[in-house]
Amino acid sequence: MFVKPVSGRVVRDPVKGTFLPESGEEVPENTFWRRRLKDGDVQKVKSVTTSNEVKAEKGK
């Protein structure tokens, strides 16, 4: 699932140890991230795919 932090919140990825970028990131749908959603720390959004990424996928 693709999530991004709610405005004013900072969320650390428990696997990578880095902060979730404000633009969002694809994360596994596990207990940790479902809890962050329930607590209102992150919001689930549609993944933003650039046109270059779409073209690269079509070229495969």
PQR file of N, CA, C, O and H, with PARSE charges and radii, in Angstrom:
ATOM      1  N   MET A   1       0.847  -1.168   0.000 -0.4000 1.5000
ATOM      2  CA  MET A   1       0.000   0.000   0.000 -0.0000 2.0000
ATOM      3  C   MET A   1       0.895   1.234   0.000  0.5500 1.7000
ATOM      4  O   MET A   1       2.031   1.190   0.471 -0.5500 1.4000
ATOM      5  N   PHE A   2       0.382   2.308  -0.521 -0.4000 1.5000
ATOM      6  CA  PHE A   2       1.144   3.555  -0.608 -0.0000 2.0000
ATOM      7  C   PHE A   2       0.607   4.505   0.450  0.5500 1.7000
ATOM      8  O   PHE A   2      -0.582   4.827   0.454 -0.5500 1.4000
ATOM      9  H   PHE A   2      -0.541   2.344  -0.904  0.4000 1.0000
ATOM     10  N   VAL A   3       1.478   4.954   1.348 -0.4000 1.5000
ATOM     11  CA  VAL A   3       1.065   5.854   2.420 -0.0000 2.0000
ATOM     12  C   VAL A   3       1.991   7.057   2.484  0.5500 1.7000
ATOM     13  O   VAL A   3       3.130   7.014   2.018 -0.5500 1.4000
ATOM     14  H   VAL A   3       2.443   4.693   1.345  0.4000 1.0000
ATOM     15  N   LYS A   4       1.477   8.130   3.073 -0.4000 1.5000
ATOM     16  CA  LYS A   4       2.311   9.293   3.348 -0.0000 2.0000
ATOM     17  C   LYS A   4       1.938   9.824   4.721  0.5500 1.7000
ATOM     18  O   LYS A   4       0.803   9.654   5.166 -0.5500 1.4000
ATOM     19  H   LYS A   4       0.552   8.164   3.452  0.4000 1.0000
ATOM     20  N   PRO A   5       2.882  10.464   5.392 -0.5600 1.5000
ATOM     21  CA  PRO A   5       2.587  10.956   6.739  0.2800 2.0000
ATOM     22  C   PRO A   5       1.573  12.097   6.713  0.5500 1.7000
ATOM     23  O   PRO A   5       1.550  12.904   5.784 -0.5500 1.4000
ATOM     24  N   VAL A   6       0.752  12.147   7.729 -0.4000 1.5000
ATOM     25  CA  VAL A   6      -0.202  13.236   7.892 -0.0000 2.0000
ATOM     26  C   VAL A   6       0.606  14.491   8.205  0.5500 1.7000
ATOM     27  O   VAL A   6       1.660  14.411   8.837 -0.5500 1.4000
ATOM     28  H   VAL A   6       0.771  11.491   8.483  0.4000 1.0000
ATOM     29  N   SER A   7       0.125  15.632   7.773 -0.4000 1.5000
ATOM     30  CA  SER A   7       0.818  16.894   8.003 -0.0000 2.0000
ATOM     31  C   SER A   7       1.169  17.068   9.477  0.5500 1.7000
ATOM     32  O   SER A   7       0.314  16.930  10.351 -0.5500 1.4000
ATOM     33  H   SER A   7      -0.731  15.698   7.260  0.4000 1.0000
ATOM     34  N   GLY A   8       2.427  17.370   9.736 -0.4000 1.5000
ATOM     35  CA  GLY A   8       2.883  17.591  11.103 -0.0000 2.0000
ATOM     36  C   GLY A   8       3.368  16.343  11.816  0.5500 1.7000
ATOM     37  O   GLY A   8       3.825  16.420  12.956 -0.5500 1.4000
ATOM     38  H   GLY A   8       3.121  17.482   9.026  0.4000 1.0000
ATOM     39  N   ARG A   9       3.275  15.198  11.164 -0.4000 1.5000
ATOM     40  CA  ARG A   9       3.711  13.938  11.774 -0.0000 2.0000
ATOM     41  C   ARG A   9       4.991  13.447  11.107  0.5500 1.7000
ATOM     42  O   ARG A   9       5.211  13.664   9.916 -0.5500 1.4000
ATOM     43  H   ARG A   9       2.903  15.136  10.238  0.4000 1.0000
ATOM     44  N   VAL A  10       5.825  12.785  11.893 -0.4000 1.5000
ATOM     45  CA  VAL A  10       7.045  12.154  11.387 -0.0000 2.0000
ATOM     46  C   VAL A  10       6.968  10.684  11.782  0.5500 1.7000
ATOM     47  O   VAL A  10       6.807  10.354  12.957 -0.5500 1.4000
ATOM     48  H   VAL A  10       5.647  12.609  12.861  0.4000 1.0000
ATOM     49  N   VAL A  11       7.086   9.807  10.791 -0.4000 1.5000
ATOM     50  CA  VAL A  11       6.953   8.377  11.049 -0.0000 2.0000
ATOM     51  C   VAL A  11       8.210   7.669  10.559  0.5500 1.7000
ATOM     52  O   VAL A  11       8.630   7.847   9.416 -0.5500 1.4000
ATOM     53  H   VAL A  11       7.217  10.075   9.837  0.4000 1.0000
ATOM     54  N   ARG A  12       8.801   6.868  11.435 -0.4000 1.5000
ATOM     55  CA  ARG A  12      10.008   6.135  11.085 -0.0000 2.0000
ATOM     56  C   ARG A  12       9.630   4.749  10.564  0.5500 1.7000
ATOM     57  O   ARG A  12       8.807   4.056  11.162 -0.5500 1.4000
ATOM     58  H   ARG A  12       8.460   6.724  12.363  0.4000 1.0000
ATOM     59  N   ASP A  13      10.241   4.351   9.440 -0.4000 1.5000
ATOM     60  CA  ASP A  13      10.061   3.008   8.898 -0.0000 2.0000
ATOM     61  C   ASP A  13      10.820   2.049   9.811  0.5500 1.7000
ATOM     62  O   ASP A  13      12.027   2.210   9.991 -0.5500 1.4000
ATOM     63  H   ASP A  13      10.910   4.914   8.954  0.4000 1.0000
ATOM     64  N   PRO A  14      10.149   1.057  10.390 -0.5600 1.5000
ATOM     65  CA  PRO A  14      10.812   0.175  11.351  0.2800 2.0000
ATOM     66  C   PRO A  14      11.861  -0.747  10.720  0.5500 1.7000
ATOM     67  O   PRO A  14      12.754  -1.226  11.419 -0.5500 1.4000
ATOM     68  N   VAL A  15      11.766  -0.998   9.429 -0.4000 1.5000
ATOM     69  CA  VAL A  15      12.717  -1.877   8.761 -0.0000 2.0000
ATOM     70  C   VAL A  15      13.941  -1.094   8.299  0.5500 1.7000
ATOM     71  O   VAL A  15      15.074  -1.500   8.556 -0.5500 1.4000
ATOM     72  H   VAL A  15      11.041  -0.608   8.862  0.4000 1.0000
ATOM     73  N   LYS A  16      13.716   0.019   7.622 -0.4000 1.5000
ATOM     74  CA  LYS A  16      14.811   0.815   7.078 -0.0000 2.0000
ATOM     75  C   LYS A  16      15.463   1.718   8.116  0.5500 1.7000
ATOM     76  O   LYS A  16      16.649   2.033   8.014 -0.5500 1.4000
ATOM     77  H   LYS A  16      12.795   0.349   7.412  0.4000 1.0000
ATOM     78  N   GLY A  17      14.686   2.137   9.118 -0.4000 1.5000
ATOM     79  CA  GLY A  17      15.196   3.053  10.125 -0.0000 2.0000
ATOM     80  C   GLY A  17      15.194   4.500   9.668  0.5500 1.7000
ATOM     81  O   GLY A  17      15.695   5.377  10.371 -0.5500 1.4000
ATOM     82  H   GLY A  17      13.723   1.881   9.201  0.4000 1.0000
ATOM     83  N   THR A  18      14.633   4.755   8.492 -0.4000 1.5000
ATOM     84  CA  THR A  18      14.570   6.118   7.964 -0.0000 2.0000
ATOM     85  C   THR A  18      13.152   6.655   8.132  0.5500 1.7000
ATOM     86  O   THR A  18      12.214   5.898   8.382 -0.5500 1.4000
ATOM     87  H   THR A  18      14.226   4.042   7.920  0.4000 1.0000
ATOM     88  N   PHE A  19      13.013   7.961   7.993 -0.4000 1.5000
ATOM     89  CA  PHE A  19      11.693   8.572   8.096 -0.0000 2.0000
ATOM     90  C   PHE A  19      10.941   8.417   6.781  0.5500 1.7000
ATOM     91  O   PHE A  19      11.533   8.460   5.702 -0.5500 1.4000
ATOM     92  H   PHE A  19      13.775   8.576   7.791  0.4000 1.0000
ATOM     93  N   LEU A  20       9.654   8.239   6.885 -0.4000 1.5000
ATOM     94  CA  LEU A  20       8.786   8.161   5.720 -0.0000 2.0000
ATOM     95  C   LEU A  20       8.794   9.517   5.034  0.5500 1.7000
ATOM     96  O   LEU A  20       8.508  10.528   5.676 -0.5500 1.4000
ATOM     97  H   LEU A  20       9.173   8.204   7.761  0.4000 1.0000
ATOM     98  N   PRO A  21       9.121   9.566   3.723 -0.5600 1.5000
ATOM     99  CA  PRO A  21       9.150  10.867   3.044  0.2800 2.0000
ATOM    100  C   PRO A  21       7.768  11.516   3.007  0.5500 1.7000
ATOM    101  O   PRO A  21       6.745  10.831   2.992 -0.5500 1.4000
ATOM    102  N   GLU A  22       7.755  12.847   2.994 -0.4000 1.5000
ATOM    103  CA  GLU A  22       6.483  13.579   2.945 -0.0000 2.0000
ATOM    104  C   GLU A  22       5.683  13.248   1.691  0.5500 1.7000
ATOM    105  O   GLU A  22       4.454  13.324   1.689 -0.5500 1.4000
ATOM    106  H   GLU A  22       8.586  13.404   3.007  0.4000 1.0000
ATOM    107  N   SER A  23       6.394  12.878   0.618 -0.4000 1.5000
ATOM    108  CA  SER A  23       5.722  12.533  -0.634 -0.0000 2.0000
ATOM    109  C   SER A  23       5.110  11.144  -0.590  0.5500 1.7000
ATOM    110  O   SER A  23       4.332  10.778  -1.470 -0.5500 1.4000
ATOM    111  H   SER A  23       7.392  12.816   0.620  0.4000 1.0000
ATOM    112  N   GLY A  24       5.459  10.364   0.435 -0.4000 1.5000
ATOM    113  CA  GLY A  24       4.899   9.033   0.587 -0.0000 2.0000
ATOM    114  C   GLY A  24       5.797   7.946   0.058  0.5500 1.7000
ATOM    115  O   GLY A  24       6.817   8.210  -0.579 -0.5500 1.4000
ATOM    116  H   GLY A  24       6.092  10.662   1.150  0.4000 1.0000
ATOM    117  N   GLU A  25       5.400   6.708   0.333 -0.4000 1.5000
ATOM    118  CA  GLU A  25       6.215   5.565  -0.056 -0.0000 2.0000
ATOM    119  C   GLU A  25       5.361   4.301  -0.030  0.5500 1.7000
ATOM    120  O   GLU A  25       4.392   4.208   0.723 -0.5500 1.4000
ATOM    121  H   GLU A  25       4.571   6.493   0.850  0.4000 1.0000
ATOM    122  N   GLU A  26       5.729   3.348  -0.849 -0.4000 1.5000
ATOM    123  CA  GLU A  26       5.082   2.037  -0.852 -0.0000 2.0000
ATOM    124  C   GLU A  26       5.600   1.261   0.360  0.5500 1.7000
ATOM    125  O   GLU A  26       6.810   1.135   0.548 -0.5500 1.4000
ATOM    126  H   GLU A  26       6.517   3.424  -1.461  0.4000 1.0000
ATOM    127  N   VAL A  27       4.689   0.746   1.174 -0.4000 1.5000
ATOM    128  CA  VAL A  27       5.057  -0.004   2.372 -0.0000 2.0000
ATOM    129  C   VAL A  27       4.251  -1.300   2.404  0.5500 1.7000
ATOM    130  O   VAL A  27       3.192  -1.392   1.783 -0.5500 1.4000
ATOM    131  H   VAL A  27       3.706   0.849   1.021  0.4000 1.0000
ATOM    132  N   PRO A  28       4.753  -2.298   3.126 -0.5600 1.5000
ATOM    133  CA  PRO A  28       3.987  -3.542   3.227  0.2800 2.0000
ATOM    134  C   PRO A  28       2.734  -3.339   4.072  0.5500 1.7000
ATOM    135  O   PRO A  28       2.727  -2.538   5.007 -0.5500 1.4000
ATOM    136  N   GLU A  29       1.694  -4.059   3.741 -0.4000 1.5000
ATOM    137  CA  GLU A  29       0.452  -3.941   4.515 -0.0000 2.0000
ATOM    138  C   GLU A  29       0.537  -4.921   5.680  0.5500 1.7000
ATOM    139  O   GLU A  29       0.022  -6.037   5.615 -0.5500 1.4000
ATOM    140  H   GLU A  29       1.700  -4.710   2.982  0.4000 1.0000
ATOM    141  N   ASN A  30       1.197  -4.478   6.742 -0.4000 1.5000
ATOM    142  CA  ASN A  30       1.378  -5.318   7.922 -0.0000 2.0000
ATOM    143  C   ASN A  30       0.810  -4.615   9.157  0.5500 1.7000
ATOM    144  O   ASN A  30       0.247  -3.524   9.067 -0.5500 1.4000
ATOM    145  H   ASN A  30       1.615  -3.572   6.795  0.4000 1.0000
ATOM    146  N   THR A  31       0.971  -5.260  10.297 -0.4000 1.5000
ATOM    147  CA  THR A  31       0.415  -4.734  11.543 -0.0000 2.0000
ATOM    148  C   THR A  31       0.925  -3.331  11.856  0.5500 1.7000
ATOM    149  O   THR A  31       0.146  -2.465  12.256 -0.5500 1.4000
ATOM    150  H   THR A  31       1.428  -6.147  10.370  0.4000 1.0000
ATOM    151  N   PHE A  32       2.222  -3.099  11.676 -0.4000 1.5000
ATOM    152  CA  PHE A  32       2.793  -1.798  11.995 -0.0000 2.0000
ATOM    153  C   PHE A  32       2.116  -0.689  11.198  0.5500 1.7000
ATOM    154  O   PHE A  32       1.666   0.303  11.772 -0.5500 1.4000
ATOM    155  H   PHE A  32       2.854  -3.802  11.351  0.4000 1.0000
ATOM    156  N   TRP A  33       2.042  -0.854   9.876 -0.4000 1.5000
ATOM    157  CA  TRP A  33       1.496   0.215   9.027 -0.0000 2.0000
ATOM    158  C   TRP A  33      -0.016   0.338   9.174  0.5500 1.7000
ATOM    159  O   TRP A  33      -0.546   1.443   9.060 -0.5500 1.4000
ATOM    160  H   TRP A  33       2.408  -1.660   9.410  0.4000 1.0000
ATOM    161  N   ARG A  34      -0.730  -0.761   9.423 -0.4000 1.5000
ATOM    162  CA  ARG A  34      -2.175  -0.668   9.682 -0.0000 2.0000
ATOM    163  C   ARG A  34      -2.428   0.093  10.982  0.5500 1.7000
ATOM    164  O   ARG A  34      -3.396   0.847  11.077 -0.5500 1.4000
ATOM    165  H   ARG A  34      -0.300  -1.659   9.516  0.4000 1.0000
ATOM    166  N   ARG A  35      -1.566  -0.098  11.986 -0.4000 1.5000
ATOM    167  CA  ARG A  35      -1.686   0.636  13.242 -0.0000 2.0000
ATOM    168  C   ARG A  35      -1.423   2.121  13.023  0.5500 1.7000
ATOM    169  O   ARG A  35      -2.112   2.962  13.601 -0.5500 1.4000
ATOM    170  H   ARG A  35      -0.779  -0.710  11.909  0.4000 1.0000
ATOM    171  N   ARG A  36      -0.439   2.449  12.199 -0.4000 1.5000
ATOM    172  CA  ARG A  36      -0.158   3.860  11.904 -0.0000 2.0000
ATOM    173  C   ARG A  36      -1.372   4.498  11.232  0.5500 1.7000
ATOM    174  O   ARG A  36      -1.707   5.645  11.527 -0.5500 1.4000
ATOM    175  H   ARG A  36       0.120   1.766  11.729  0.4000 1.0000
ATOM    176  N   LEU A  37      -2.040   3.762  10.326 -0.4000 1.5000
ATOM    177  CA  LEU A  37      -3.259   4.265   9.683 -0.0000 2.0000
ATOM    178  C   LEU A  37      -4.347   4.496  10.727  0.5500 1.7000
ATOM    179  O   LEU A  37      -4.969   5.558  10.755 -0.5500 1.4000
ATOM    180  H   LEU A  37      -1.768   2.830  10.086  0.4000 1.0000
ATOM    181  N   LYS A  38      -4.575   3.508  11.580 -0.4000 1.5000
ATOM    182  CA  LYS A  38      -5.629   3.598  12.594 -0.0000 2.0000
ATOM    183  C   LYS A  38      -5.373   4.755  13.558  0.5500 1.7000
ATOM    184  O   LYS A  38      -6.307   5.446  13.963 -0.5500 1.4000
ATOM    185  H   LYS A  38      -4.070   2.645  11.557  0.4000 1.0000
ATOM    186  N   ASP A  39      -4.111   4.966  13.925 -0.4000 1.5000
ATOM    187  CA  ASP A  39      -3.763   6.041  14.861 -0.0000 2.0000
ATOM    188  C   ASP A  39      -3.746   7.420  14.207  0.5500 1.7000
ATOM    189  O   ASP A  39      -3.637   8.429  14.903 -0.5500 1.4000
ATOM    190  H   ASP A  39      -3.352   4.404  13.596  0.4000 1.0000
ATOM    191  N   GLY A  40      -3.853   7.477  12.882 -0.4000 1.5000
ATOM    192  CA  GLY A  40      -3.885   8.761  12.185 -0.0000 2.0000
ATOM    193  C   GLY A  40      -2.512   9.355  11.916  0.5500 1.7000
ATOM    194  O   GLY A  40      -2.397  10.547  11.631 -0.5500 1.4000
ATOM    195  H   GLY A  40      -3.941   6.657  12.316  0.4000 1.0000
ATOM    196  N   ASP A  41      -1.457   8.526  12.005 -0.4000 1.5000
ATOM    197  CA  ASP A  41      -0.103   9.013  11.729 -0.0000 2.0000
ATOM    198  C   ASP A  41       0.183   9.109  10.232  0.5500 1.7000
ATOM    199  O   ASP A  41       0.958   9.958   9.792 -0.5500 1.4000
ATOM    200  H   ASP A  41      -1.550   7.557  12.236  0.4000 1.0000
ATOM    201  N   VAL A  42      -0.450   8.229   9.455 -0.4000 1.5000
ATOM    202  CA  VAL A  42      -0.271   8.225   8.001 -0.0000 2.0000
ATOM    203  C   VAL A  42      -1.635   8.155   7.341  0.5500 1.7000
ATOM    204  O   VAL A  42      -2.636   7.830   7.979 -0.5500 1.4000
ATOM    205  H   VAL A  42      -1.080   7.539   9.813  0.4000 1.0000
ATOM    206  N   GLN A  43      -1.659   8.464   6.057 -0.4000 1.5000
ATOM    207  CA  GLN A  43      -2.882   8.319   5.279 -0.0000 2.0000
ATOM    208  C   GLN A  43      -2.572   7.504   4.041  0.5500 1.7000
ATOM    209  O   GLN A  43      -1.505   7.640   3.443 -0.5500 1.4000
ATOM    210  H   GLN A  43      -0.846   8.728   5.538  0.4000 1.0000
ATOM    211  N   LYS A  44      -3.507   6.661   3.664 -0.4000 1.5000
ATOM    212  CA  LYS A  44      -3.353   5.824   2.483 -0.0000 2.0000
ATOM    213  C   LYS A  44      -3.721   6.658   1.262  0.5500 1.7000
ATOM    214  O   LYS A  44      -4.777   7.290   1.233 -0.5500 1.4000
ATOM    215  H   LYS A  44      -4.374   6.550   4.149  0.4000 1.0000
ATOM    216  N   VAL A  45      -2.861   6.661   0.269 -0.4000 1.5000
ATOM    217  CA  VAL A  45      -3.103   7.428  -0.954 -0.0000 2.0000
ATOM    218  C   VAL A  45      -2.812   6.562  -2.158  0.5500 1.7000
ATOM    219  O   VAL A  45      -2.140   5.535  -2.060 -0.5500 1.4000
ATOM    220  H   VAL A  45      -2.004   6.148   0.293  0.4000 1.0000
ATOM    221  N   LYS A  46      -3.328   6.991  -3.291 -0.4000 1.5000
ATOM    222  CA  LYS A  46      -2.994   6.298  -4.532 -0.0000 2.0000
ATOM    223  C   LYS A  46      -1.552   6.597  -4.875  0.5500 1.7000
ATOM    224  O   LYS A  46      -1.098   7.733  -4.736 -0.5500 1.4000
ATOM    225  H   LYS A  46      -3.874   7.825  -3.370  0.4000 1.0000
ATOM    226  N   SER A  47      -0.843   5.603  -5.313 -0.4000 1.5000
ATOM    227  CA  SER A  47       0.556   5.761  -5.681 -0.0000 2.0000
ATOM    228  C   SER A  47       0.674   6.732  -6.844  0.5500 1.7000
ATOM    229  O   SER A  47      -0.084   6.651  -7.810 -0.5500 1.4000
ATOM    230  H   SER A  47      -1.211   4.680  -5.426  0.4000 1.0000
ATOM    231  N   VAL A  48       1.622   7.643  -6.748 -0.4000 1.5000
ATOM    232  CA  VAL A  48       1.864   8.621  -7.806 -0.0000 2.0000
ATOM    233  C   VAL A  48       2.968   8.066  -8.688  0.5500 1.7000
ATOM    234  O   VAL A  48       4.123   7.979  -8.272 -0.5500 1.4000
ATOM    235  H   VAL A  48       2.238   7.708  -5.963  0.4000 1.0000
ATOM    236  N   THR A  49       2.605   7.691  -9.911 -0.4000 1.5000
ATOM    237  CA  THR A  49       3.567   7.131 -10.845 -0.0000 2.0000
ATOM    238  C   THR A  49       3.877   8.162 -11.911  0.5500 1.7000
ATOM    239  O   THR A  49       2.969   8.715 -12.532 -0.5500 1.4000
ATOM    240  H   THR A  49       1.666   7.763 -10.249  0.4000 1.0000
ATOM    241  N   THR A  50       5.149   8.420 -12.123 -0.4000 1.5000
ATOM    242  CA  THR A  50       5.525   9.379 -13.148 -0.0000 2.0000
ATOM    243  C   THR A  50       5.380   8.752 -14.519  0.5500 1.7000
ATOM    244  O   THR A  50       5.359   7.528 -14.647 -0.5500 1.4000
ATOM    245  H   THR A  50       5.887   7.971 -11.619  0.4000 1.0000
ATOM    246  N   SER A  51       5.281   9.573 -15.534 -0.4000 1.5000
ATOM    247  CA  SER A  51       5.122   9.057 -16.890 -0.0000 2.0000
ATOM    248  C   SER A  51       6.342   8.250 -17.310  0.5500 1.7000
ATOM    249  O   SER A  51       6.209   7.305 -18.088 -0.5500 1.4000
ATOM    250  H   SER A  51       5.298  10.568 -15.430  0.4000 1.0000
ATOM    251  N   ASN A  52       7.532   8.598 -16.816 -0.4000 1.5000
ATOM    252  CA  ASN A  52       8.743   7.835 -17.156 -0.0000 2.0000
ATOM    253  C   ASN A  52       8.679   6.432 -16.578  0.5500 1.7000
ATOM    254  O   ASN A  52       9.107   5.481 -17.231 -0.5500 1.4000
ATOM    255  H   ASN A  52       7.641   9.365 -16.185  0.4000 1.0000
ATOM    256  N   GLU A  53       8.154   6.283 -15.372 -0.4000 1.5000
ATOM    257  CA  GLU A  53       8.032   4.964 -14.784 -0.0000 2.0000
ATOM    258  C   GLU A  53       7.041   4.117 -15.558  0.5500 1.7000
ATOM    259  O   GLU A  53       7.257   2.918 -15.736 -0.5500 1.4000
ATOM    260  H   GLU A  53       7.806   7.056 -14.842  0.4000 1.0000
ATOM    261  N   VAL A  54       5.943   4.730 -16.028 -0.4000 1.5000
ATOM    262  CA  VAL A  54       4.953   4.010 -16.818 -0.0000 2.0000
ATOM    263  C   VAL A  54       5.578   3.556 -18.128  0.5500 1.7000
ATOM    264  O   VAL A  54       5.384   2.412 -18.539 -0.5500 1.4000
ATOM    265  H   VAL A  54       5.768   5.704 -15.883  0.4000 1.0000
ATOM    266  N   LYS A  55       6.328   4.436 -18.790 -0.4000 1.5000
ATOM    267  CA  LYS A  55       6.977   4.089 -20.041 -0.0000 2.0000
ATOM    268  C   LYS A  55       7.984   2.973 -19.838  0.5500 1.7000
ATOM    269  O   LYS A  55       8.089   2.074 -20.673 -0.5500 1.4000
ATOM    270  H   LYS A  55       6.485   5.365 -18.455  0.4000 1.0000
ATOM    271  N   ALA A  56       8.727   3.018 -18.737 -0.4000 1.5000
ATOM    272  CA  ALA A  56       9.727   1.985 -18.458 -0.0000 2.0000
ATOM    273  C   ALA A  56       9.045   0.637 -18.254  0.5500 1.7000
ATOM    274  O   ALA A  56       9.557  -0.388 -18.705 -0.5500 1.4000
ATOM    275  H   ALA A  56       8.642   3.747 -18.059  0.4000 1.0000
ATOM    276  N   GLU A  57       7.903   0.626 -17.582 -0.4000 1.5000
ATOM    277  CA  GLU A  57       7.180  -0.625 -17.357 -0.0000 2.0000
ATOM    278  C   GLU A  57       6.659  -1.192 -18.674  0.5500 1.7000
ATOM    279  O   GLU A  57       6.685  -2.406 -18.877 -0.5500 1.4000
ATOM    280  H   GLU A  57       7.488   1.458 -17.216  0.4000 1.0000
ATOM    281  N   LYS A  58       6.189  -0.332 -19.565 -0.4000 1.5000
ATOM    282  CA  LYS A  58       5.674  -0.797 -20.864 -0.0000 2.0000
ATOM    283  C   LYS A  58       6.783  -1.346 -21.731  0.5500 1.7000
ATOM    284  O   LYS A  58       6.550  -2.236 -22.548 -0.5500 1.4000
ATOM    285  H   LYS A  58       6.167   0.654 -19.400  0.4000 1.0000
ATOM    286  N   GLY A  59       8.000  -0.821 -21.563 -0.4000 1.5000
ATOM    287  CA  GLY A  59       9.134  -1.253 -22.366 -0.0000 2.0000
ATOM    288  C   GLY A  59       9.697  -2.602 -21.977  0.5500 1.7000
ATOM    289  O   GLY A  59      10.522  -3.160 -22.701 -0.5500 1.4000
ATOM    290  H   GLY A  59       8.189  -0.098 -20.899  0.4000 1.0000
ATOM    291  N   LYS A  60       9.260  -3.143 -20.833 -0.4000 1.5000
ATOM    292  CA  LYS A  60       9.784  -4.430 -20.356 -0.0000 2.0000
ATOM    293  C   LYS A  60       9.211  -5.591 -21.115  0.5500 1.7000
ATOM    294  O   LYS A  60       9.550  -6.741 -20.835 -0.5500 1.4000
ATOM    295  H   LYS A  60       8.590  -2.690 -20.245  0.4000 1.0000
TER
END
